[in-house]
Amino acid sequence: MTLDAKLLDILVCPEDRGPLVYVAGECLYNPRLRRAYPIVDGIPVLLVDEAVAVTDDAEHDRLLSSAQADPR
């Protein structure tokens, strides 16, 4: 399932109000804070308490590569 491009354009990180990158089928990712916000049943869960901290450099790179490969 993909998220609507218009929706992706207006969604921001609830913590730093910066843009998020869409990793199709996985999450919305904030590479500045290294937080991944889950997408549950097609609905982004943009709650700071629900975000997953990405501490592993390889996972950070994978998320960025996946997001850049997404043609949204």
MOPAC internal coordinates of N, CA, C and O (Angstrom, degrees):
PM7 1SCF
backbone

  N    0.0000 0     0.00 0     0.00 0    0    0    0
  C    1.4426 1     0.00 0     0.00 0    1    0    0
  C    1.5272 1   109.05 1     0.00 0    2    1    0
  O    1.2310 1   120.58 1   -42.81 1    3    2    1
  N    1.3131 1   116.51 1   137.19 1    3    2    1
  C    1.4585 1   120.55 1   178.49 1    5    3    2
  C    1.5214 1   109.66 1  -110.95 1    6    5    3
  O    1.2310 1   121.44 1   -24.46 1    7    6    5
  N    1.3018 1   114.85 1   155.54 1    7    6    5
  C    1.4590 1   120.28 1   176.53 1    9    7    6
  C    1.5174 1   109.22 1   -92.96 1   10    9    7
  O    1.2310 1   120.76 1   -31.95 1   11   10    9
  N    1.3019 1   116.15 1   148.05 1   11   10    9
  C    1.4551 1   122.37 1   179.62 1   13   11   10
  C    1.5255 1   110.65 1   -61.36 1   14   13   11
  O    1.2310 1   120.21 1   -44.13 1   15   14   13
  N    1.3253 1   117.21 1   135.87 1   15   14   13
  C    1.4707 1   122.32 1  -177.87 1   17   15   14
  C    1.5182 1   111.62 1   -60.25 1   18   17   15
  O    1.2310 1   119.76 1   143.12 1   19   18   17
  N    1.3321 1   118.06 1   -36.88 1   19   18   17
  C    1.4708 1   120.89 1   178.90 1   21   19   18
  C    1.5218 1   110.52 1   -64.49 1   22   21   19
  O    1.2310 1   120.65 1   140.03 1   23   22   21
  N    1.3209 1   116.36 1   -39.97 1   23   22   21
  C    1.4573 1   120.79 1   177.96 1   25   23   22
  C    1.5252 1   110.26 1   -64.37 1   26   25   23
  O    1.2310 1   120.58 1   135.80 1   27   26   25
  N    1.3175 1   116.49 1   -44.20 1   27   26   25
  C    1.4603 1   120.52 1  -179.84 1   29   27   26
  C    1.5287 1   111.95 1   -62.54 1   30   29   27
  O    1.2310 1   120.54 1   148.82 1   31   30   29
  N    1.3153 1   116.58 1   -31.18 1   31   30   29
  C    1.4629 1   120.22 1   179.78 1   33   31   30
  C    1.5275 1   113.00 1   -69.15 1   34   33   31
  O    1.2310 1   120.15 1   153.04 1   35   34   33
  N    1.3331 1   117.31 1   -26.96 1   35   34   33
  C    1.4660 1   119.06 1  -176.54 1   37   35   34
  C    1.5236 1   113.99 1  -101.48 1   38   37   35
  O    1.2310 1   120.21 1   164.39 1   39   38   37
  N    1.3277 1   117.21 1   -15.61 1   39   38   37
  C    1.4595 1   119.31 1  -179.46 1   41   39   38
  C    1.5253 1   110.75 1   -73.08 1   42   41   39
  O    1.2310 1   120.69 1   -42.01 1   43   42   41
  N    1.3263 1   116.28 1   137.99 1   43   42   41
  C    1.4585 1   122.12 1   177.20 1   45   43   42
  C    1.5215 1   108.73 1  -134.30 1   46   45   43
  O    1.2310 1   121.26 1   -16.01 1   47   46   45
  N    1.3150 1   115.20 1   163.99 1   47   46   45
  C    1.4564 1   121.01 1   176.92 1   49   47   46
  C    1.5290 1   108.78 1   -65.93 1   50   49   47
  O    1.2310 1   119.60 1   -47.59 1   51   50   49
  N    1.3151 1   118.36 1   132.41 1   51   50   49
  C    1.4558 1   120.07 1  -179.97 1   53   51   50
  C    1.5269 1   113.49 1   -69.85 1   54   53   51
  O    1.2310 1   120.42 1   163.98 1   55   54   53
  N    1.3183 1   116.80 1   -16.02 1   55   54   53
  C    1.4614 1   119.24 1  -178.55 1   57   55   54
  C    1.5275 1   112.74 1   -90.92 1   58   57   55
  O    1.2310 1   120.20 1   128.29 1   59   58   57
  N    1.3349 1   117.22 1   -51.71 1   59   58   57
  C    1.4767 1   118.34 1  -176.74 1   61   59   58
  C    1.5313 1   113.47 1  -109.13 1   62   61   59
  O    1.2310 1   120.29 1  -178.46 1   63   62   61
  N    1.3295 1   117.04 1     1.54 1   63   62   61
  C    1.4656 1   123.28 1   177.79 1   65   63   62
  C    1.5314 1   113.77 1    61.04 1   66   65   63
  O    1.2310 1   120.66 1  -162.40 1   67   66   65
  N    1.3167 1   116.34 1    17.60 1   67   66   65
  C    1.4512 1   121.40 1   177.99 1   69   67   66
  C    1.5195 1   111.40 1   -91.22 1   70   69   67
  O    1.2310 1   120.34 1   -10.27 1   71   70   69
  N    1.3302 1   116.95 1   169.73 1   71   70   69
  C    1.4669 1   121.09 1  -178.99 1   73   71   70
  C    1.5276 1   112.18 1   -68.21 1   74   73   71
  O    1.2310 1   121.72 1   -26.02 1   75   74   73
  N    1.3116 1   114.31 1   153.98 1   75   74   73
  C    1.4560 1   122.53 1   177.32 1   77   75   74
  C    1.5159 1   108.86 1  -113.57 1   78   77   75
  O    1.2310 1   120.60 1   -27.17 1   79   78   77
  N    1.3170 1   116.46 1   152.83 1   79   78   77
  C    1.4568 1   120.31 1   173.54 1   81   79   78
  C    1.5232 1   108.59 1  -105.71 1   82   81   79
  O    1.2310 1   121.34 1   -38.63 1   83   82   81
  N    1.3141 1   115.04 1   141.37 1   83   82   81
  C    1.4551 1   121.81 1  -177.26 1   85   83   82
  C    1.5182 1   110.16 1   -92.16 1   86   85   83
  O    1.2310 1   120.89 1   -57.29 1   87   86   85
  N    1.3164 1   115.90 1   122.71 1   87   86   85
  C    1.4593 1   122.20 1   173.77 1   89   87   86
  C    1.5315 1   104.76 1  -106.80 1   90   89   87
  O    1.2310 1   121.18 1   -77.49 1   91   90   89
  N    1.3182 1   115.35 1   102.51 1   91   90   89
  C    1.4647 1   121.98 1  -171.52 1   93   91   90
  C    1.5226 1   112.41 1   -50.03 1   94   93   91
  O    1.2310 1   121.35 1   -50.00 1   95   94   93
  N    1.3114 1   115.02 1   130.00 1   95   94   93
  C    1.4511 1   121.67 1   176.92 1   97   95   94
  C    1.5150 1   115.01 1    74.74 1   98   97   95
  O    1.2310 1   119.92 1   179.52 1   99   98   97
  N    1.3354 1   117.75 1    -0.48 1   99   98   97
  C    1.4616 1   120.07 1  -176.40 1  101   99   98
  C    1.5123 1   113.74 1  -121.85 1  102  101   99
  O    1.2310 1   120.93 1   115.71 1  103  102  101
  N    1.3313 1   115.82 1   -64.29 1  103  102  101
  C    1.4614 1   118.50 1  -169.10 1  105  103  102
  C    1.5188 1   111.23 1  -165.91 1  106  105  103
  O    1.2310 1   121.98 1    -5.92 1  107  106  105
  N    1.3202 1   113.82 1   174.08 1  107  106  105
  C    1.4544 1   122.51 1   164.52 1  109  107  106
  C    1.5148 1   104.84 1  -106.17 1  110  109  107
  O    1.2310 1   120.51 1   -48.79 1  111  110  109
  N    1.3243 1   116.64 1   131.21 1  111  110  109
  C    1.4596 1   120.25 1  -170.55 1  113  111  110
  C    1.5207 1   111.53 1  -119.99 1  114  113  111
  O    1.2310 1   121.27 1   -45.75 1  115  114  113
  N    1.3207 1   115.17 1   134.25 1  115  114  113
  C    1.4576 1   122.31 1   173.77 1  117  115  114
  C    1.5264 1   107.03 1  -105.23 1  118  117  115
  O    1.2310 1   119.98 1   -78.16 1  119  118  117
  N    1.3439 1   117.64 1   101.84 1  119  118  117
  C    1.4602 1   120.00 1  -177.13 1  121  119  118
  C    1.5296 1   113.36 1   -71.40 1  122  121  119
  O    1.2310 1   120.00 1   159.24 1  123  122  121
  N    1.3191 1   117.60 1   -20.76 1  123  122  121
  C    1.4683 1   120.07 1   179.38 1  125  123  122
  C    1.5279 1   110.93 1   -69.94 1  126  125  123
  O    1.2310 1   120.73 1   135.82 1  127  126  125
  N    1.3331 1   116.20 1   -44.18 1  127  126  125
  C    1.4663 1   120.99 1   179.61 1  129  127  126
  C    1.5202 1   112.64 1   -97.51 1  130  129  127
  O    1.2310 1   120.95 1   174.30 1  131  130  129
  N    1.3284 1   115.78 1    -5.70 1  131  130  129
  C    1.4708 1   122.33 1  -177.09 1  133  131  130
  C    1.5260 1   111.28 1    55.64 1  134  133  131
  O    1.2310 1   121.40 1  -125.64 1  135  134  133
  N    1.3226 1   114.92 1    54.36 1  135  134  133
  C    1.4606 1   121.53 1   177.19 1  137  135  134
  C    1.5174 1   109.54 1  -124.70 1  138  137  135
  O    1.2310 1   121.56 1   -46.21 1  139  138  137
  N    1.3157 1   114.62 1   133.79 1  139  138  137
  C    1.4604 1   121.28 1   177.81 1  141  139  138
  C    1.5248 1   108.36 1  -108.62 1  142  141  139
  O    1.2310 1   121.19 1   -55.71 1  143  142  141
  N    1.3287 1   115.33 1   124.29 1  143  142  141
  C    1.4632 1   121.47 1   178.13 1  145  143  142
  C    1.5155 1   108.16 1   -99.34 1  146  145  143
  O    1.2310 1   120.02 1   -56.56 1  147  146  145
  N    1.3357 1   117.57 1   123.44 1  147  146  145
  C    1.4646 1   119.99 1  -175.28 1  149  147  146
  C    1.5265 1   112.64 1   -69.44 1  150  149  147
  O    1.2310 1   121.80 1   -22.50 1  151  150  149
  N    1.3152 1   114.16 1   157.50 1  151  150  149
  C    1.4586 1   122.06 1   172.33 1  153  151  150
  C    1.5206 1   105.69 1  -116.59 1  154  153  151
  O    1.2310 1   120.42 1   -63.88 1  155  154  153
  N    1.3210 1   116.80 1   116.12 1  155  154  153
  C    1.4645 1   122.32 1  -176.48 1  157  155  154
  C    1.5248 1   108.80 1  -114.09 1  158  157  155
  O    1.2310 1   120.86 1   -59.87 1  159  158  157
  N    1.3198 1   115.95 1   120.13 1  159  158  157
  C    1.4650 1   122.20 1  -178.56 1  161  159  158
  C    1.5284 1   111.82 1    51.84 1  162  161  159
  O    1.2310 1   120.91 1  -139.94 1  163  162  161
  N    1.3375 1   115.86 1    40.06 1  163  162  161
  C    1.4523 1   121.25 1   177.19 1  165  163  162
  C    1.5188 1   115.06 1    80.62 1  166  165  163
  O    1.2310 1   120.27 1  -174.70 1  167  166  165
  N    1.3389 1   117.10 1     5.30 1  167  166  165
  C    1.4606 1   121.21 1  -178.27 1  169  167  166
  C    1.5222 1   109.33 1  -115.48 1  170  169  167
  O    1.2310 1   119.75 1   -59.29 1  171  170  169
  N    1.3414 1   118.08 1   120.71 1  171  170  169
  C    1.4626 1   120.38 1   177.50 1  173  171  170
  C    1.5272 1   110.79 1   -66.74 1  174  173  171
  O    1.2310 1   120.83 1   -46.87 1  175  174  173
  N    1.3178 1   116.03 1   133.13 1  175  174  173
  C    1.4616 1   121.84 1   178.02 1  177  175  174
  C    1.5278 1   106.84 1  -101.60 1  178  177  175
  O    1.2310 1   120.95 1   -86.16 1  179  178  177
  N    1.3248 1   115.79 1    93.84 1  179  178  177
  C    1.4627 1   121.09 1  -174.58 1  181  179  178
  C    1.5308 1   110.57 1   -97.19 1  182  181  179
  O    1.2310 1   121.36 1  -120.29 1  183  182  181
  N    1.3097 1   115.00 1    59.71 1  183  182  181
  C    1.4560 1   122.35 1   176.30 1  185  183  182
  C    1.5238 1   107.95 1  -113.83 1  186  185  183
  O    1.2310 1   120.56 1   -51.66 1  187  186  185
  N    1.3178 1   116.54 1   128.34 1  187  186  185
  C    1.4660 1   120.57 1  -178.09 1  189  187  186
  C    1.5261 1   110.44 1   -56.25 1  190  189  187
  O    1.2310 1   120.18 1   140.80 1  191  190  189
  N    1.3254 1   117.27 1   -39.20 1  191  190  189
  C    1.4669 1   120.74 1  -178.74 1  193  191  190
  C    1.5215 1   113.07 1   -68.03 1  194  193  191
  O    1.2310 1   119.76 1   159.40 1  195  194  193
  N    1.3207 1   118.07 1   -20.60 1  195  194  193
  C    1.4643 1   122.19 1  -179.61 1  197  195  194
  C    1.5296 1   112.51 1   -94.87 1  198  197  195
  O    1.2310 1   120.16 1   170.37 1  199  198  197
  N    1.3190 1   117.29 1    -9.63 1  199  198  197
  C    1.4664 1   121.06 1  -178.60 1  201  199  198
  C    1.5269 1   110.14 1   -68.65 1  202  201  199
  O    1.2310 1   121.42 1   -31.07 1  203  202  201
  N    1.3155 1   114.89 1   148.93 1  203  202  201
  C    1.4605 1   121.78 1   178.40 1  205  203  202
  C    1.5250 1   108.04 1  -104.60 1  206  205  203
  O    1.2310 1   120.62 1   -56.16 1  207  206  205
  N    1.3185 1   116.43 1   123.84 1  207  206  205
  C    1.4627 1   120.96 1   177.63 1  209  207  206
  C    1.5246 1   109.02 1   -72.68 1  210  209  207
  O    1.2310 1   120.69 1   -48.60 1  211  210  209
  N    1.3203 1   116.28 1   131.40 1  211  210  209
  C    1.4597 1   121.87 1   178.33 1  213  211  210
  C    1.5265 1   106.86 1  -104.28 1  214  213  211
  O    1.2310 1   120.83 1   -77.68 1  215  214  213
  N    1.3198 1   116.01 1   102.32 1  215  214  213
  C    1.4621 1   120.89 1  -177.26 1  217  215  214
  C    1.5184 1   112.73 1   -98.67 1  218  217  215
  O    1.2310 1   120.51 1   160.51 1  219  218  217
  N    1.3076 1   116.63 1   -19.49 1  219  218  217
  C    1.4624 1   121.73 1  -177.94 1  221  219  218
  C    1.5346 1   110.36 1   -84.54 1  222  221  219
  O    1.2310 1   120.31 1   -54.19 1  223  222  221
  N    1.3229 1   117.02 1   125.81 1  223  222  221
  C    1.4659 1   121.50 1  -179.53 1  225  223  222
  C    1.5273 1   112.34 1   -60.81 1  226  225  223
  O    1.2310 1   120.37 1   142.42 1  227  226  225
  N    1.3296 1   116.89 1   -37.58 1  227  226  225
  C    1.4631 1   120.37 1   180.00 1  229  227  226
  C    1.5344 1   110.58 1   -65.07 1  230  229  227
  O    1.2310 1   120.11 1   139.43 1  231  230  229
  N    1.3239 1   117.39 1   -40.57 1  231  230  229
  C    1.4674 1   121.16 1   178.16 1  233  231  230
  C    1.5338 1   110.35 1   -66.83 1  234  233  231
  O    1.2310 1   120.27 1   138.90 1  235  234  233
  N    1.3074 1   117.08 1   -41.10 1  235  234  233
  C    1.4701 1   122.00 1   176.40 1  237  235  234
  C    1.5346 1   109.74 1   -58.01 1  238  237  235
  O    1.2310 1   120.34 1   131.29 1  239  238  237
  N    1.3152 1   116.95 1   -48.71 1  239  238  237
  C    1.4650 1   121.50 1   179.40 1  241  239  238
  C    1.5237 1   111.60 1   -63.30 1  242  241  239
  O    1.2310 1   120.25 1   140.98 1  243  242  241
  N    1.3314 1   117.12 1   -39.02 1  243  242  241
  C    1.4731 1   121.04 1   179.38 1  245  243  242
  C    1.5322 1   110.63 1   -64.10 1  246  245  243
  O    1.2310 1   120.85 1   135.85 1  247  246  245
  N    1.3268 1   115.99 1   -44.15 1  247  246  245
  C    1.4680 1   119.37 1   179.80 1  249  247  246
  C    1.5322 1   111.00 1   -63.27 1  250  249  247
  O    1.2310 1   120.28 1   136.85 1  251  250  249
  N    1.3230 1   117.07 1   -43.15 1  251  250  249
  C    1.4613 1   120.02 1   178.54 1  253  251  250
  C    1.5220 1   111.53 1   -64.95 1  254  253  251
  O    1.2310 1   119.90 1   139.21 1  255  254  253
  N    1.3162 1   117.79 1   -40.79 1  255  254  253
  C    1.4733 1   121.67 1   178.60 1  257  255  254
  C    1.5275 1   110.64 1   -64.92 1  258  257  255
  O    1.2310 1   120.68 1   137.90 1  259  258  257
  N    1.3202 1   116.31 1   -42.10 1  259  258  257
  C    1.4716 1   120.35 1   178.97 1  261  259  258
  C    1.5205 1   110.91 1   -65.04 1  262  261  259
  O    1.2310 1   120.54 1   140.68 1  263  262  261
  N    1.3137 1   116.57 1   -39.32 1  263  262  261
  C    1.4640 1   120.49 1  -179.81 1  265  263  262
  C    1.5173 1   110.52 1   -68.22 1  266  265  263
  O    1.2310 1   119.73 1   138.82 1  267  266  265
  N    1.3211 1   118.12 1   -41.18 1  267  266  265
  C    1.4613 1   121.38 1  -179.61 1  269  267  266
  C    1.5218 1   111.28 1   -68.59 1  270  269  267
  O    1.2310 1   120.22 1   150.83 1  271  270  269
  N    1.3182 1   117.18 1   -29.17 1  271  270  269
  C    1.4576 1   121.18 1   179.63 1  273  271  270
  C    1.5206 1   111.36 1   -77.15 1  274  273  271
  O    1.2310 1   119.86 1   161.34 1  275  274  273
  N    1.3428 1   117.87 1   -18.66 1  275  274  273
  C    1.4577 1   122.20 1  -179.09 1  277  275  274
  C    1.5257 1   109.57 1   -74.57 1  278  277  275
  O    1.2310 1   119.81 1   -58.42 1  279  278  277
  N    1.3387 1   117.97 1   121.58 1  279  278  277
  C    1.4611 1   120.82 1  -175.15 1  281  279  278
  C    1.5211 1   115.62 1   -81.87 1  282  281  279
  O    1.2310 1   118.76 1  -164.94 1  283  282  281
  N    1.2790 1   119.97 1    15.06 1  283  282  281
  C    1.4631 1   123.68 1  -173.71 1  285  283  282
  C    1.4877 1   109.60 1   -33.75 1  286  285  283
  O    1.2310 1   120.10 1   180.00 1  287  286  285

